[in-house]
Amino acid sequence: MFIHLGGDVVVPAKDIIAIMDVKSSGISHKTKEFLKTADDEGFIVKISQDEPKSFILTERDNKTVIYLSPISSVTLFKRSNFLDDVSLK
C-alpha cells in the first residue's frame, strides 16, 4: 500500500519509519539539529512551497529520505491506519 504525502509524492507504507509533527518536534534542540544535518547532507525533500506541518522519515534500499509535508501528522497517521483497516477486511 502507498500513502500520499502531499503534492505528487506517494511512498510505500512499508518504507515509512516515522511521521512527526513539525510544531511539537521543533521544540526539541536535538530534533532541530537532526533536521539541519539532514538538510545539509541532502536527505530532505520539501514537497511543496507551503509551510510544512509534518516530516516523514523513510528508508528505501538503505537510503534515508525525509519528506517535509504540508499535510498534518494526524491526517497522515489516519491514512496509515486506514490502510491497516482495509488490509484486515
BELCOR-V626586 format. One record per residue. N is the residue number from 1. RES is the residue in one letter. D_LAST is the distance of its C-alpha to the last C-alpha in Angstrom with 1 decimal. Layout:
N:RES:D_LAST  N:RES:D_LAST
This chain:
1:M:14.3  2:F:17.2  3:I:18.5  4:H:21.3  5:L:24.1  6:G:26.5  7:G:29.0  8:D:28.2  9:V:26.6  10:V:23.1  11:V:22.3  12:P:19.7  13:A:17.6  14:K:18.8  15:D:22.4  16:I:22.3  17:I:24.2  18:A:24.8  19:I:24.7  20:M:27.9  21:D:29.6  22:V:33.0  23:K:34.9  24:S:34.0  25:S:34.3  26:G:37.5  27:I:39.3  28:S:39.3  29:H:42.2  30:K:40.3  31:T:37.4  32:K:40.0  33:E:41.8  34:F:38.6  35:L:37.8  36:K:41.5  37:T:41.7  38:A:38.5  39:D:39.9  40:D:43.3  41:E:41.7  42:G:39.7  43:F:36.2  44:I:35.3  45:V:34.0  46:K:34.5  47:I:32.0  48:S:34.1  49:Q:37.5  50:D:36.0  51:E:36.2  52:P:33.4  53:K:31.2  54:S:29.2  55:F:29.5  56:I:26.9  57:L:27.9  58:T:26.5  59:E:27.6  60:R:27.5  61:D:29.8  62:N:31.7  63:K:32.5  64:T:31.8  65:V:31.3  66:I:31.1  67:Y:30.0  68:L:31.6  69:S:29.3  70:P:30.3  71:I:26.8  72:S:26.6  73:S:24.9  74:V:23.0  75:T:21.5  76:L:20.7  77:F:19.1  78:K:16.9  79:R:15.9  80:S:15.0  81:N:13.0  82:F:11.2  83:L:10.3  84:D:9.1  85:D:6.8  86:V:5.5  87:S:5.5  88:L:3.8  89:K:0.0
